[in-house]
Amino acid sequence: MIASLIPESFFTDLAADRAWALWLLAGGATAVLVVGADRVVTAAVRLAAVLGMSKVIIGATVVSLGTTSPEAFTSVTAAFAGKPGLALGNGIGSIICDTALIFGLCAAIKQLPLDRFVLNRHGWLQLGSGTLLTAVALLLAAVAGGLANVVIPRWVGFGFVGLLVGYMYLSVRWARGDASHLPAEARIEQVKTPAVPVRSRSRTSLWNLAVLAFGLALVIVGSNVLVGSASALCLKYGVPESVLAATLVAFGTSLPELVTAIASLVKGHADLLVGNIVGADILNVLFVVGASAAATPLRVDKEVFYLLLPVMMLVLVLLRVFIFFSGDRFRRWQGAVLLAIYVGYCIAVVKFGVGVGH
């Protein structure tokens, strides 16, 4: 089970003699997730308006940094607990889940906007970060003389964290000139909008950041309670652990991205969804894997080479291809393809008993 803010024993004790309480907790956690996701989306959209940035940029930076916090918390905790394989698998598995399941599902439901100006920068960084992680793993395997004793050293983790700082710096620089690519009517509308005093704009930005942080806190706590309750219930009713790992627990730490994505669709801000997924993939390598490897050397198990890295690269390359060949919107069939890959990935995990690392 994933590391969580609430001890696992709390849920297992309830499952032993008060299963009804777990159902109540799961229901309450779902409500908290909905409210939290609604606050996140609303605050992010208002923040983008106040700062004059596109929602894609806000999604790829501020929102994705918050929604990847559970993955980082889980991986670093696992690394310190002597489970480096869990820490690495969590970061890679989250990329697969974010891109194939969450983005694929949302794209299959509705045609998502394709901001080529942003995705031609952040999108390449998304593919580049996954390629960098794969290249590092293969290079270390070549140095080790095989796949049996591959370990990502701490200096590589610190290197990833350094790249994370560079990515955030670039994002801020890019965001400053972000309005230049907007349609003419959007730029005219910005000119018509009365200028907001700097002090008032700062107060408004801080308020929206506070609301966004509060919403993210609700999402993270709600995710932990929901996954903990549901996992305990599944084990109580005899659901095999391999199935549990490949389904519920597999996307447990990606639940913040999922509920934020659904809330973005419902509220009509699909571009925020796209930015969040792209940014989350970058941060899962540089932030989640980087911080974990910096904490302790990470062992790279054979299943990472046989399944996790190939599937991760497949979905990232496919998404890049979709961006290149699509017009101003992703097509619904493209989402269906990504979703089918995720289903096949889960089947492979269950059939071959491969741990997904969450």
C-alpha positions in Angstrom: 0.0 0.0 0.0 1.2 3.5 -0.7 2.7 5.6 2.0 0.0 8.0 3.3 -0.6 10.8 5.6 -2.7 8.5 7.7 -1.1 5.2 9.0 -2.2 2.0 7.2 -3.0 0.4 10.5 -5.9 2.9 11.0 -7.7 1.5 8.0 -6.9 -2.1 8.6 -8.2 -1.9 12.2 -11.5 -0.4 11.0 -11.8 -3.1 8.3 -11.5 -5.8 11.0 -14.7 -4.8 12.9 -16.2 -1.6 11.6 -16.3 -1.9 7.8 -19.3 0.4 7.7 -17.0 3.2 9.0 -14.7 2.7 6.0 -17.6 3.1 3.6 -18.5 6.4 5.3 -14.9 7.5 5.2 -14.7 6.7 1.4 -17.9 8.7 0.8 -16.7 11.6 2.9 -13.3 11.6 1.2 -15.0 11.7 -2.3 -16.9 14.8 -1.2 -13.7 16.4 0.0 -12.0 15.6 -3.3 -14.8 17.2 -5.3 -14.7 20.4 -3.2 -10.9 20.5 -3.2 -10.7 20.0 -7.0 -13.3 22.7 -7.5 -11.3 25.2 -5.4 -8.1 24.3 -7.2 -9.5 24.9 -10.7 -11.3 28.1 -9.7 -8.3 29.6 -8.0 -5.9 28.5 -10.8 -8.1 30.2 -13.5 -8.3 33.4 -11.5 -4.6 33.4 -10.8 -3.9 33.0 -14.5 -6.2 36.0 -15.2 -4.6 38.2 -12.6 -1.0 37.3 -13.7 -1.8 37.5 -17.4 -0.7 33.9 -18.1 -2.5 31.2 -20.0 -4.2 28.4 -18.0 -1.9 25.9 -19.7 1.1 27.6 -18.1 -0.5 27.7 -14.6 -1.5 24.1 -15.0 2.0 23.0 -16.0 3.7 24.8 -13.1 1.7 25.8 -10.0 -1.1 23.2 -10.2 1.2 20.3 -11.3 3.7 21.1 -8.5 0.8 20.7 -6.0 -0.7 17.6 -7.5 2.6 15.8 -7.8 3.3 16.4 -4.1 1.6 13.0 -3.1 4.0 11.2 -5.5 7.0 13.0 -4.0 5.9 12.3 -0.5 5.3 8.7 -1.2 8.6 8.1 -3.0 10.8 10.0 -0.6 9.1 8.2 2.3 9.6 4.8 0.6 13.2 5.6 -0.1 14.0 6.5 3.5 12.0 3.3 4.6 14.4 1.1 2.6 12.1 0.6 -0.4 13.9 2.3 -3.2 12.2 0.1 -5.9 8.8 1.4 -4.7 10.1 5.0 -4.9 11.2 4.7 -8.5 8.2 2.7 -9.6 5.9 5.3 -8.1 7.4 8.1 -10.3 7.4 6.1 -13.5 4.0 4.5 -12.8 2.5 8.0 -12.2 3.7 9.2 -15.6 1.9 6.2 -17.2 -1.2 6.8 -15.2 -1.3 10.5 -15.8 -0.7 10.3 -19.6 -2.4 7.0 -20.6 -5.3 6.9 -18.1 -6.1 10.4 -17.0 -5.3 12.3 -20.2 -6.5 9.4 -22.4 -9.8 9.2 -20.5 -10.4 13.0 -20.7 -9.4 13.2 -24.3 -11.8 10.3 -25.2 -14.6 12.1 -23.5 -14.0 15.5 -25.0 -11.7 17.0 -27.7 -9.1 18.8 -25.6 -7.5 22.1 -26.8 -4.0 22.0 -28.2 -2.0 25.1 -27.4 0.9 24.5 -29.8 2.9 27.5 -28.6 3.1 26.0 -25.1 3.2 22.3 -25.9 6.1 22.8 -28.3 8.1 23.9 -25.3 6.7 22.1 -22.3 5.7 19.1 -24.4 9.3 18.6 -25.6 10.5 18.9 -22.0 7.9 16.2 -21.1 9.3 13.8 -23.6 12.9 14.8 -22.8 12.5 14.2 -19.1 11.2 10.6 -19.7 13.9 10.0 -22.3 16.6 11.3 -19.9 15.4 8.9 -17.1 15.4 6.0 -19.6 18.8 6.8 -20.9 20.3 7.1 -17.4 18.8 3.7 -16.5 20.2 2.0 -19.6 23.6 3.7 -19.2 23.8 2.5 -15.6 22.8 -1.0 -16.8 25.6 -1.0 -19.4 28.1 0.1 -16.7 26.8 -2.6 -14.3 27.1 -5.3 -17.1 23.4 -6.3 -16.9 20.0 -5.6 -15.4 20.7 -7.4 -12.1 22.5 -4.7 -10.1 21.4 -1.4 -11.5 21.3 1.5 -8.9 20.7 5.2 -9.5 23.3 7.0 -7.4 22.5 10.1 -5.3 24.5 12.4 -7.5 22.0 11.7 -10.4 19.2 12.5 -8.0 20.8 15.9 -7.2 21.3 16.4 -10.9 17.6 15.9 -11.6 16.7 18.3 -8.7 19.0 20.9 -10.3 17.2 20.4 -13.6 13.9 20.9 -11.8 15.1 24.3 -10.6 16.1 25.1 -14.2 12.7 24.0 -15.5 10.8 26.2 -13.0 13.1 29.2 -13.9 12.4 28.6 -17.6 8.7 28.3 -17.0 8.6 31.7 -15.2 10.6 33.3 -18.1 8.3 31.8 -20.7 5.2 32.8 -18.8 6.2 36.5 -18.9 5.9 36.5 -22.7 3.0 34.1 -22.7 0.4 36.6 -23.9 2.2 37.3 -27.2 0.8 34.1 -28.7 -2.8 34.8 -27.8 -5.4 35.4 -30.5 -5.8 39.0 -31.6 -9.2 39.3 -30.0 -7.8 38.0 -26.7 -5.1 40.6 -26.7 -7.6 43.4 -27.6 -9.7 42.2 -24.6 -6.7 42.5 -22.3 -6.1 46.1 -23.5 -9.7 46.9 -22.8 -9.5 45.5 -19.3 -8.8 48.3 -16.8 -5.3 48.2 -15.3 -5.2 46.7 -11.8 -2.9 48.5 -9.3 0.2 46.5 -8.5 -0.6 46.3 -4.8 -4.1 45.1 -5.5 -2.9 42.6 -8.0 -0.4 41.2 -5.5 -3.1 40.8 -2.8 -5.4 39.1 -5.3 -2.6 36.8 -6.4 -1.7 35.9 -2.8 -5.3 35.2 -2.0 -5.8 32.9 -5.0 -2.6 31.1 -4.2 -3.9 30.6 -0.7 -7.2 29.2 -2.0 -5.3 27.0 -4.4 -3.1 25.7 -1.7 -6.2 25.0 0.5 -7.9 23.2 -2.4 -4.7 21.1 -3.0 -4.6 20.2 0.7 -8.2 19.0 0.6 -7.4 16.9 -2.6 -4.3 15.3 -1.1 -6.0 14.5 2.3 -9.1 13.3 0.5 -7.0 11.1 -1.8 -5.2 9.5 1.1 -8.4 8.7 3.0 -10.2 7.4 -0.1 -7.3 5.2 -1.3 -6.7 3.9 2.3 -10.4 3.1 2.9 -10.9 1.5 -0.5 -7.7 -0.6 -0.3 -8.7 -1.9 3.1 -12.2 -2.8 1.9 -10.8 -4.6 -1.2 -8.4 -6.7 1.0 -11.2 -7.4 3.4 -13.4 -8.7 0.6 -10.7 -10.9 -0.9 -9.5 -8.8 -3.9 -6.1 -10.2 -4.8 -3.2 -7.8 -4.0 -1.8 -8.0 -7.6 -5.2 -6.7 -8.9 -5.3 -4.1 -6.2 -1.8 -2.9 -7.1 -2.5 -2.7 -10.8 -5.8 -0.8 -10.4 -6.8 1.1 -7.2 -3.3 1.6 -5.6 -1.7 2.0 -9.1 -3.4 5.4 -9.6 -3.8 6.3 -5.9 -1.1 8.9 -5.8 -2.3 10.2 -9.2 -5.8 10.8 -7.9 -5.1 14.6 -7.4 -4.4 14.8 -11.1 -7.5 12.8 -11.9 -10.0 14.8 -9.9 -8.4 18.1 -11.0 -8.7 17.0 -14.6 -12.4 16.0 -14.2 -13.1 19.3 -12.5 -11.3 21.2 -15.2 -13.5 19.5 -17.9 -16.7 20.1 -15.9 -15.9 23.8 -15.4 -14.9 24.3 -19.0 -11.2 24.8 -18.5 -9.7 21.8 -20.4 -6.5 23.8 -21.2 -5.7 23.7 -17.5 -6.1 19.9 -17.6 -3.6 19.6 -20.5 -1.0 21.8 -18.7 -1.4 19.9 -15.5 -0.7 16.5 -17.1 2.3 17.8 -19.1 3.8 19.5 -16.0 3.1 16.5 -13.8 5.0 14.2 -16.1 8.0 16.5 -16.1 7.9 16.8 -12.3 7.5 13.0 -11.8 11.0 12.6 -13.2 12.8 15.7 -11.9 10.9 16.2 -8.6 9.7 12.7 -7.6 12.5 10.5 -8.9 15.1 13.2 -8.4 14.2 13.9 -4.7 14.0 10.1 -4.0 17.4 9.4 -5.6 18.9 12.4 -3.7 17.6 10.9 -0.5 19.0 7.4 -1.1 20.4 5.4 -4.1 17.4 3.8 -6.0 17.5 0.2 -7.1 16.2 -0.3 -10.7 14.4 -3.7 -10.8 14.2 -5.8 -13.9 10.5 -5.1 -14.4 11.3 -1.5 -14.7 13.3 -2.3 -17.9 10.9 -4.9 -19.2 7.6 -3.1 -18.6 7.6 0.3 -16.9 10.1 2.2 -19.0 8.9 0.8 -22.4 5.3 1.7 -21.6 6.2 5.1 -20.3 8.2 5.9 -23.4 5.4 4.5 -25.6 2.8 6.9 -24.2 5.1 9.9 -24.1 6.2 9.4 -27.8 2.6 8.8 -28.8 1.4 12.0 -27.1 4.2 13.9 -28.9 3.1 12.4 -32.2 -0.5 13.4 -31.5 0.7 17.0 -30.8 2.7 17.1 -34.1 -0.1 15.8 -36.4 -3.2 17.3 -34.7 -4.6 20.7 -35.5 -5.8 22.9 -32.7 -7.4 20.1 -30.8 -6.6 16.5 -29.7 -8.9 13.9 -31.3 -11.1 11.6 -29.2 -9.7 8.5 -30.9 -6.2 9.5 -29.7 -7.5 9.5 -26.1 -9.0 6.0 -26.8 -5.6 4.7 -28.0 -3.9 5.9 -24.8 -6.6 4.5 -22.7 -6.3 1.1 -24.4 -2.6 1.1 -23.7 -3.3 1.7 -20.0 -5.8 -1.2 -19.9 -3.2 -3.4 -21.6 -0.6 -2.3 -19.1 -2.8 -3.2 -16.2 -3.6 -6.6 -17.7 0.2 -7.2 -18.1 0.8 -6.3 -14.5 -1.9 -8.7 -13.2 -1.0 -11.5 -15.6 2.7 -11.5 -14.9 2.5 -10.3 -11.3 4.7 -7.3 -11.9 4.7 -4.7 -9.2 3.8 -1.2 -10.4 5.8 0.5 -7.7 3.0 2.4 -6.0 
